[in-house]
Amino acid sequence: MLDLGWTELLLIGIVALIVVGPKDLPVMFRTLGRYTARLRAMARDFTRAMEEAADESGVKDVAKDLRKATSPKAMGLDKLKSATNFDDFDPFGDDDDDAPKPAAPKTAEMTEERAETARKIQASAAAAATKRHEADAAAKAAAETPAPETDSAETPAGPPKA
């Protein structure tokens, strides 16, 4: 339809005020309103007549049948859409009873194996630490004990005297 803004309407009003005059301006607007109402009523009647003619000729029934024929449900597209919906993706499907089910993770067994391995590592580390402490203590004890004194008479200090 016509796309008139406020500025265009204001300009038309000012021109109409100058051309028609302030005395006849309300009469002109009233007449314009009546013609506009008649045009709208005629457009409404035309639309209603076209809809009635379409109803009589069965166009609505044909359109309804076309909508049914092209509906996603009738064509099986609703199953396709649900199959491609990856939000609730189930690779084996709920209705496949003979489909192989995925094996449950063996995390409990793996956890026990890891705990046993950790205990073995701790035991061997503790044994190695104990051996090292014993070796350090033996070395320290050997360093603190004085060396045995040798008898000077038995060992000649120099060449034999003649």
Contact map, one row per residue, 1 for C-alpha under 8 A:
111000000000000000000000000000000000000000000000000000000000000000000000000000000000000000000000000000000000000000000000000000000000000000000000000000000000000000
111100000000000000000000000000000000000000000000000000000000000000000000000000000000000000000000000000000000000000000000000000000000000000000000000000000000000000
111110000000000000000000000000000000000000000000000000000000000000000000000000000000000000000000000000000000000000000000000000000000000000000000000000000000000000
011111011000000000000000000000000000000000000000000000000000000000000000000000000000000000000000000000000000000000000000000000000000000000000000000000000000000000
001111111000000000000000000000000000000000000000000000000000000000000000000000000000000000000000000000000000000000000000000000000000000000000000000000000000000000
000111111100000000000000000000000000000000000000000000000000000000000000000000000000000000000000000000000000000000000000000000000000000000000000000000000000000000
000011111110000000000000000000000000000000000000000000000000000000000000000000000000000000000000000000000000000000000000000000000000000000000000000000000000000000
000111111111000000000000000000000000000000000000000000000000000000000000000000000000000000000000000000000000000000000000000000000000000000000000000000000000000000
000111111111100000000000000000000000000000000000000000000000000000000000000000000000000000000000000000000000000000000000000000000000000000000000000000000000000000
000001111111110000000000000000000000000000000000000000000000000000000000000000000000000000000000000000000000000000000000000000000000000000000000000000000000000000
000000111111111000000000000000000000000000000000000000000000000000000000000000000000000000000000000000000000000000000000000000000000000000000000000000000000000000
000000011111111100000000000000000000000000000000000000000000000000000000000000000000000000000000000000000000000000000000000000000000000000000000000000000000000000
000000001111111110000000000000000000000000000000000000000000000000000000000000000000000000000000000000000000000000000000000000000000000000000000000000000000000000
000000000111111111000000000000000000000000000000000000000000000000000000000000000000000000000000000000000000000000000000000000000000000000000000000000000000000000
000000000011111111100000000000000000000000000000000000000000000000000000000000000000000000000000000000000000000000000000000000000000000000000000000000000000000000
000000000001111111111000100000000000000000000000000000000000000000000000000000000000000000000000000000000000000000000000000000000000000000000000000000000000000000
000000000000111111111100100000000000000000000000000000000000000000000000000000000000000000000000000000000000000000000000000000000000000000000000000000000000000000
000000000000011111111100000000000000000000000000000000000000000000000000000000000000000000000000000000000000000000000000000000000000000000000000000000000000000000
000000000000001111111000000000000000000000000000000000000000000000000000000000000000000000000000000000000000000000000000000000000000000000000000000000000000000000
000000000000000111111111100000000000000000000000000000000000000000000000000000000000000000000000000000000000000000000000000000000000000000000000000000000000000000
000000000000000111111111100000000000000000000000000000000000000000000000000000000000000000000000000000000000000000000000000000000000000000000000000000000000000000
000000000000000011011111110000000000000000000000000000000000000000000000000000000000000000000000000000000000000000000000000000000000000000000000000000000000000000
000000000000000000011111110000000000000000000000000000000000000000000000000000000000000000000000000000000000000000000000000000000000000000000000000000000000000000
000000000000000000011111111100000000000000000000000000000000000000000000000000000000000000000000000000000000000000000000000000000000000000000000000000000000000000
000000000000000110011111111110000000000000000000000000000000000000000000000000000000000000000000000000000000000000000000000000000000000000000000000000000000000000
000000000000000000000111111111000000000000000000000000000000000000000000000000000000000000000000000000000000000000000000000000000000000000000000000000000000000000
000000000000000000000001111111100000000000000000000000000000000000000000000000000000000000000000000000000000000000000000000000000000000000000000000000000000000000
000000000000000000000001111111110000000000000000000000000000000000000000000000000000000000000000000000000000000000000000000000000000000000000000000000000000000000
000000000000000000000000111111111000000000000000000000000000000000000000000000000000000000000000000000000000000000000000000000000000000000000000000000000000000000
000000000000000000000000011111111100000000000000000000000000000000000000000000000000000000000000000000000000000000000000000000000000000000000000000000000000000000
000000000000000000000000001111111110000000000000000000000000000000000000000000000000000000000000000000000000000000000000000000000000000000000000000000000000000000
000000000000000000000000000111111111000000000000000000000000000000000000000000000000000000000000000000000000000000000000000000000000000000000000000000000000000000
000000000000000000000000000011111111100000000000000000000000000000000000000000000000000000000000000000000000000000000000000000000000000000000000000000000000000000
000000000000000000000000000001111111110000000000000000000000000000000000000000000000000000000000000000000000000000000000000000000000000000000000000000000000000000
000000000000000000000000000000111111111000000000000000000000000000000000000000000000000000000000000000000000000000000000000000000000000000000000000000000000000000
000000000000000000000000000000011111111100000000000000000000000000000000000000000000000000000000000000000000000000000000000000000000000000000000000000000000000000
000000000000000000000000000000001111111110000000000000000000000000000000000000000000000000000000000000000000000000000000000000000000000000000000000000000000000000
000000000000000000000000000000000111111111000000000000000000000000000000000000000000000000000000000000000000000000000000000000000000000000000000000000000000000000
000000000000000000000000000000000011111111100000000000000000000000000000000000000000000000000000000000000000000000000000000000000000000000000000000000000000000000
000000000000000000000000000000000001111111110000000000000000000000000000000000000000000000000000000000000000000000000000000000000000000000000000000000000000000000
000000000000000000000000000000000000111111111000000000000000000000000000000000000000000000000000000000000000000000000000000000000000000000000000000000000000000000
000000000000000000000000000000000000011111111100000000000000000000000000000000000000000000000000000000000000000000000000000000000000000000000000000000000000000000
000000000000000000000000000000000000001111111110000000000000000000000000000000000000000000000000000000000000000000000000000000000000000000000000000000000000000000
000000000000000000000000000000000000000111111111000000000000000000000000000000000000000000000000000000000000000000000000000000000000000000000000000000000000000000
000000000000000000000000000000000000000011111111100000000000000000000000000000000000000000000000000000000000000000000000000000000000000000000000000000000000000000
000000000000000000000000000000000000000001111111110000000000000000000000000000000000000000000000000000000000000000000000000000000000000000000000000000000000000000
000000000000000000000000000000000000000000111111111000000000000000000000000000000000000000000000000000000000000000000000000000000000000000000000000000000000000000
000000000000000000000000000000000000000000011111111100000000000000000000000000000000000000000000000000000000000000000000000000000000000000000000000000000000000000
000000000000000000000000000000000000000000001111111110000000000000000000000000000000000000000000000000000000000000000000000000000000000000000000000000000000000000
000000000000000000000000000000000000000000000111111111000000000000000000000000000000000000000000000000000000000000000000000000000000000000000000000000000000000000
000000000000000000000000000000000000000000000011111111100000000000000000000000000000000000000000000000000000000000000000000000000000000000000000000000000000000000
000000000000000000000000000000000000000000000001111111110000000000000000000000000000000000000000000000000000000000000000000000000000000000000000000000000000000000
000000000000000000000000000000000000000000000000111111111000000000000000000000000000000000000000000000000000000000000000000000000000000000000000000000000000000000
000000000000000000000000000000000000000000000000011111111111000000000000000000000000000000000000000000000000000000000000000000000000000000000000000000000000000000
000000000000000000000000000000000000000000000000001111111111000000000000000000000000000000000000000000000000000000000000000000000000000000000000000000000000000000
000000000000000000000000000000000000000000000000000111111110000000000000000000000000000000000000000000000000000000000000000000000000000000000000000000000000000000
000000000000000000000000000000000000000000000000000011111110000000000000000000000000000000000000000000000000000000000000000000000000000000000000000000000000000000
000000000000000000000000000000000000000000000000000001111111110000000000000000000000000000000000000000000000000000000000000000000000000000000000000000000000000000
000000000000000000000000000000000000000000000000000001111111111000000000000000000000000000000000000000000000000000000000000000000000000000000000000000000000000000
000000000000000000000000000000000000000000000000000001100111111100000000000000000000000000000000000000000000000000000000000000000000000000000000000000000000000000
000000000000000000000000000000000000000000000000000000000111111110000000000000000000000000000000000000000000000000000000000000000000000000000000000000000000000000
000000000000000000000000000000000000000000000000000000000111111111000000000000000000000000000000000000000000000000000000000000000000000000000000000000000000000000
000000000000000000000000000000000000000000000000000000000011111111100000000000000000000000000000000000000000000000000000000000000000000000000000000000000000000000
000000000000000000000000000000000000000000000000000000000001111111110000000000000000000000000000000000000000000000000000000000000000000000000000000000000000000000
000000000000000000000000000000000000000000000000000000000000111111111000000000000000000000000000000000000000000000000000000000000000000000000000000000000000000000
000000000000000000000000000000000000000000000000000000000000011111111100000000000000000000000000000000000000000000000000000000000000000000000000000000000000000000
000000000000000000000000000000000000000000000000000000000000001111111110000000000000000000000000000000000000000000000000000000000000000000000000000000000000000000
000000000000000000000000000000000000000000000000000000000000000111111110010000000000000000000000000000000000000000000000000000000000000000000000000000000000000000
000000000000000000000000000000000000000000000000000000000000000011111110011000000000000000000000000000000000000000000000000000000000000000000000000000000000000000
000000000000000000000000000000000000000000000000000000000000000001111111011000000000000000000000000000000000000000000000000000000000000000000000000000000000000000
000000000000000000000000000000000000000000000000000000000000000000111111111000000000000000000000000000000000000000000000000000000000000000000000000000000000000000
000000000000000000000000000000000000000000000000000000000000000000000111111111000000000000000000000000000000000000000000000000000000000000000000000000000000000000
000000000000000000000000000000000000000000000000000000000000000000000011111111100000000000000000000000000000000000000000000000000000000000000000000000000000000000
000000000000000000000000000000000000000000000000000000000000000000011111111110000000000000000000000000000000000000000000000000000000000000000000000000000000000000
000000000000000000000000000000000000000000000000000000000000000000001111111111000000000000000000000000000000000000000000000000000000000000000000000000000000000000
000000000000000000000000000000000000000000000000000000000000000000000001111111110000000000000000000000000000000000000000000000000000000000000000000000000000000000
000000000000000000000000000000000000000000000000000000000000000000000001111111111000000000000000000000000000000000000000000000000000000000000000000000000000000000
000000000000000000000000000000000000000000000000000000000000000000000001101111111100000000000000000000000000000000000000000000000000000000000000000000000000000000
000000000000000000000000000000000000000000000000000000000000000000000000100111111110000000000000000000000000000000000000000000000000000000000000000000000000000000
000000000000000000000000000000000000000000000000000000000000000000000000000111111111000000000000000000000000000000000000000000000000000000000000000000000000000000
000000000000000000000000000000000000000000000000000000000000000000000000000011111111100000000000000000000000000000000000000000000000000000000000000000000000000000
000000000000000000000000000000000000000000000000000000000000000000000000000001111111100000000000000000000000000000000000000000000000000000000000000000000000000000
000000000000000000000000000000000000000000000000000000000000000000000000000000111111110000000000000000000000000000000000000000000000000000000000000000000000000000
000000000000000000000000000000000000000000000000000000000000000000000000000000011111110000000000000000000000000000000000000000000000000000000000000000000000000000
000000000000000000000000000000000000000000000000000000000000000000000000000000001111111110000000000000000000000000000000000000000000000000000000000000000000000000
000000000000000000000000000000000000000000000000000000000000000000000000000000000011111110000000000000000000000000000000000000000000000000000000000000000000000000
000000000000000000000000000000000000000000000000000000000000000000000000000000000000111110000000000000000000000000000000000000000000000000000000000000000000000000
000000000000000000000000000000000000000000000000000000000000000000000000000000000000111111000000000000000000000000000000000000000000000000000000000000000000000000
000000000000000000000000000000000000000000000000000000000000000000000000000000000000111111100000000000000000000000000000000000000000000000000000000000000000000000
000000000000000000000000000000000000000000000000000000000000000000000000000000000000000111111100000000000000000000000000000000000000000000000000000000000000000000
000000000000000000000000000000000000000000000000000000000000000000000000000000000000000011111000000000000000000000000000000000000000000000000000000000000000000000
000000000000000000000000000000000000000000000000000000000000000000000000000000000000000001111101001110000000000000000000000000000000000000000000000000000000000000
000000000000000000000000000000000000000000000000000000000000000000000000000000000000000001111111000000000000000000000000000000000000000000000000000000000000000000
000000000000000000000000000000000000000000000000000000000000000000000000000000000000000001011111100000000000000000000000000000000000000000000000000000000000000000
000000000000000000000000000000000000000000000000000000000000000000000000000000000000000000001111100000000000000000000000000000000000000000000000000000000000000000
000000000000000000000000000000000000000000000000000000000000000000000000000000000000000000011111111000000000000000000000000000000000000000000000000000000000000000
000000000000000000000000000000000000000000000000000000000000000000000000000000000000000000000111111000000000000000000000000000000000000000000000000000000000000000
000000000000000000000000000000000000000000000000000000000000000000000000000000000000000000000001111100000000000000000000000000000000000000000000000000000000000000
000000000000000000000000000000000000000000000000000000000000000000000000000000000000000000010001111110000000000000000000000000000000000000000000000000000000000000
000000000000000000000000000000000000000000000000000000000000000000000000000000000000000000010000011111000000000000000000000000000000000000000000000000000000000000
000000000000000000000000000000000000000000000000000000000000000000000000000000000000000000010000001111100000000000000000000000000000000000000000000000000000000000
000000000000000000000000000000000000000000000000000000000000000000000000000000000000000000000000000111110000000000000000000000000000000000000000000000000000000000
000000000000000000000000000000000000000000000000000000000000000000000000000000000000000000000000000011111000000000000000000000000000000000000000000000000000000000
000000000000000000000000000000000000000000000000000000000000000000000000000000000000000000000000000001111100000000000000000000000000000000000000000000000000000000
000000000000000000000000000000000000000000000000000000000000000000000000000000000000000000000000000000111110000000000000000000000000000000000000000000000000000000
000000000000000000000000000000000000000000000000000000000000000000000000000000000000000000000000000000011111110000000000000000000000000000000000000000000000000000
000000000000000000000000000000000000000000000000000000000000000000000000000000000000000000000000000000001111111000000000000000000000000000000000000000000000000000
000000000000000000000000000000000000000000000000000000000000000000000000000000000000000000000000000000000111111100000000000000000000000000000000000000000000000000
000000000000000000000000000000000000000000000000000000000000000000000000000000000000000000000000000000000111111110000000000000000000000000000000000000000000000000
000000000000000000000000000000000000000000000000000000000000000000000000000000000000000000000000000000000111111111000000000000000000000000000000000000000000000000
000000000000000000000000000000000000000000000000000000000000000000000000000000000000000000000000000000000011111111100000000000000000000000000000000000000000000000
000000000000000000000000000000000000000000000000000000000000000000000000000000000000000000000000000000000001111111110000000000000000000000000000000000000000000000
000000000000000000000000000000000000000000000000000000000000000000000000000000000000000000000000000000000000111111111000000000000000000000000000000000000000000000
000000000000000000000000000000000000000000000000000000000000000000000000000000000000000000000000000000000000011111111100000000000000000000000000000000000000000000
000000000000000000000000000000000000000000000000000000000000000000000000000000000000000000000000000000000000001111111110000000000000000000000000000000000000000000
000000000000000000000000000000000000000000000000000000000000000000000000000000000000000000000000000000000000000111111111000000000000000000000000000000000000000000
000000000000000000000000000000000000000000000000000000000000000000000000000000000000000000000000000000000000000011111111100000000000000000000000000000000000000000
000000000000000000000000000000000000000000000000000000000000000000000000000000000000000000000000000000000000000001111111110000000000000000000000000000000000000000
000000000000000000000000000000000000000000000000000000000000000000000000000000000000000000000000000000000000000000111111111000000000000000000000000000000000000000
000000000000000000000000000000000000000000000000000000000000000000000000000000000000000000000000000000000000000000011111111100000000000000000000000000000000000000
000000000000000000000000000000000000000000000000000000000000000000000000000000000000000000000000000000000000000000001111111110000000000000000000000000000000000000
000000000000000000000000000000000000000000000000000000000000000000000000000000000000000000000000000000000000000000000111111111000000000000000000000000000000000000
000000000000000000000000000000000000000000000000000000000000000000000000000000000000000000000000000000000000000000000011111111100000000000000000000000000000000000
000000000000000000000000000000000000000000000000000000000000000000000000000000000000000000000000000000000000000000000001111111110000000000000000000000000000000000
000000000000000000000000000000000000000000000000000000000000000000000000000000000000000000000000000000000000000000000000111111111000000000000000000000000000000000
000000000000000000000000000000000000000000000000000000000000000000000000000000000000000000000000000000000000000000000000011111111100000000000000000000000000000000
000000000000000000000000000000000000000000000000000000000000000000000000000000000000000000000000000000000000000000000000001111111110000000000000000000000000000000
000000000000000000000000000000000000000000000000000000000000000000000000000000000000000000000000000000000000000000000000000111111111000000000000000000000000000000
000000000000000000000000000000000000000000000000000000000000000000000000000000000000000000000000000000000000000000000000000011111111100000000000000000000000000000
000000000000000000000000000000000000000000000000000000000000000000000000000000000000000000000000000000000000000000000000000001111111110000000000000000000000000000
000000000000000000000000000000000000000000000000000000000000000000000000000000000000000000000000000000000000000000000000000000111111111000000000000000000000000000
000000000000000000000000000000000000000000000000000000000000000000000000000000000000000000000000000000000000000000000000000000011111111100000000000000000000000000
000000000000000000000000000000000000000000000000000000000000000000000000000000000000000000000000000000000000000000000000000000001111111110000000000000000000000000
000000000000000000000000000000000000000000000000000000000000000000000000000000000000000000000000000000000000000000000000000000000111111111000000000000000000000000
000000000000000000000000000000000000000000000000000000000000000000000000000000000000000000000000000000000000000000000000000000000011111111100000000000000000000000
000000000000000000000000000000000000000000000000000000000000000000000000000000000000000000000000000000000000000000000000000000000001111111110000000000000000000000
000000000000000000000000000000000000000000000000000000000000000000000000000000000000000000000000000000000000000000000000000000000000111111111000000000000000000000
000000000000000000000000000000000000000000000000000000000000000000000000000000000000000000000000000000000000000000000000000000000000011111111100000000000000000000
000000000000000000000000000000000000000000000000000000000000000000000000000000000000000000000000000000000000000000000000000000000000001111111110000000000000000000
000000000000000000000000000000000000000000000000000000000000000000000000000000000000000000000000000000000000000000000000000000000000000111111111000000000000000000
000000000000000000000000000000000000000000000000000000000000000000000000000000000000000000000000000000000000000000000000000000000000000011111111100000000000000000
000000000000000000000000000000000000000000000000000000000000000000000000000000000000000000000000000000000000000000000000000000000000000001111111100000000000000000
000000000000000000000000000000000000000000000000000000000000000000000000000000000000000000000000000000000000000000000000000000000000000000111111110000000000000000
000000000000000000000000000000000000000000000000000000000000000000000000000000000000000000000000000000000000000000000000000000000000000000011111110000000000000000
000000000000000000000000000000000000000000000000000000000000000000000000000000000000000000000000000000000000000000000000000000000000000000001111111000000000000000
000000000000000000000000000000000000000000000000000000000000000000000000000000000000000000000000000000000000000000000000000000000000000000000011111100000000000000
000000000000000000000000000000000000000000000000000000000000000000000000000000000000000000000000000000000000000000000000000000000000000000000000111110000000000000
000000000000000000000000000000000000000000000000000000000000000000000000000000000000000000000000000000000000000000000000000000000000000000000000011111000000000000
000000000000000000000000000000000000000000000000000000000000000000000000000000000000000000000000000000000000000000000000000000000000000000000000001111100000000000
000000000000000000000000000000000000000000000000000000000000000000000000000000000000000000000000000000000000000000000000000000000000000000000000000111110000000000
000000000000000000000000000000000000000000000000000000000000000000000000000000000000000000000000000000000000000000000000000000000000000000000000000011111110000000
000000000000000000000000000000000000000000000000000000000000000000000000000000000000000000000000000000000000000000000000000000000000000000000000000001111111100000
000000000000000000000000000000000000000000000000000000000000000000000000000000000000000000000000000000000000000000000000000000000000000000000000000000111111000000
000000000000000000000000000000000000000000000000000000000000000000000000000000000000000000000000000000000000000000000000000000000000000000000000000000111111000000
000000000000000000000000000000000000000000000000000000000000000000000000000000000000000000000000000000000000000000000000000000000000000000000000000000111111100000
000000000000000000000000000000000000000000000000000000000000000000000000000000000000000000000000000000000000000000000000000000000000000000000000000000011111111100
000000000000000000000000000000000000000000000000000000000000000000000000000000000000000000000000000000000000000000000000000000000000000000000000000000010011111000
000000000000000000000000000000000000000000000000000000000000000000000000000000000000000000000000000000000000000000000000000000000000000000000000000000000001111100
000000000000000000000000000000000000000000000000000000000000000000000000000000000000000000000000000000000000000000000000000000000000000000000000000000000001111110
000000000000000000000000000000000000000000000000000000000000000000000000000000000000000000000000000000000000000000000000000000000000000000000000000000000001011111
000000000000000000000000000000000000000000000000000000000000000000000000000000000000000000000000000000000000000000000000000000000000000000000000000000000000001111
000000000000000000000000000000000000000000000000000000000000000000000000000000000000000000000000000000000000000000000000000000000000000000000000000000000000000111
